[in-house]
Amino acid sequence: MLRLLVILVVTSLTLAAPHKRLLEQRSSTSIYKVTDERGPWNVGKDNCEAMGCILAEPKSEQEQTAIMAVLPPSGYFWIGVTKFGHEDRFTYYTDDQDLVYSNWKPGQPQYEHGNDCVEIVQINYSRWSTFSCGYYDQAVCECEYSD
């Protein structure tokens, strides 16, 4: 009985302990990473930049596929697409250029006030949706890949 109790306690502590995990996946030009830390869009951006990366800016289906490979089975993940400074279009945050690729969920994007940031929604087949930038979610970082 004592042995069973010890096993249960150790298992509970192991599962309850915070685990900082960093997954990564390479494409031909970038490495994509996602951490367990959650925060608003600007915190995700700052965390990526602190690693020498940017929030992921998918520009092709191949890049989207590489990003999907690092995502857990469900969740919401900030990417580097916003409508900051615009009311009628979404752009890449690093250079304010129009999107060259998108993977919007049906009914998206929404141009309503407050839906200024974009997340990949993993429960919707990794489709993009617009959200308020203040939600606490994970971020996908894009780091430069060099041999």
C-alpha positions, 0 to 999 in steps of 0.5 A: 500500500505504501509503495502504491502511495509513493508511486502516485505521489511521484507521478502526480509531482512529475505531471504537475511540475512545469516542463519547459519544452522546445520543439523544432522543425526545419524547412529549407530556409527556417527553423520553427519552434514553439514553447509552452509559455503562453502570453499575449501576442506582443509577449510571444513576439518578444520571446521569439525575438529574445531567441534571435527569431521572429514570430513565424510568417508562413509564406508557403504551404511548405512553411505552413506544413513545417510549422504544423509539424511542431504544434501539439494536437490542439491549441492556439498559436500566435504567428507574425500576421497582423492588421496593425495600422490597417483596417482592411488587410492583414500583413506580415509584422516584420515588413508590413508587406501583404500576405503572399500565402494564407490558410484562413479558416472558413469565415476568416479573416474578420476585420472587426475592431479588436481582431488585429492578430492572427493565430493558427488554430490547431483544432481547426486543421491548423487554419488561421483565425483572427483574435484579440491580441490580448489572449494568452496563447503560445507563439510559433517562432521562425528562426533563420536556418544556416548550414 
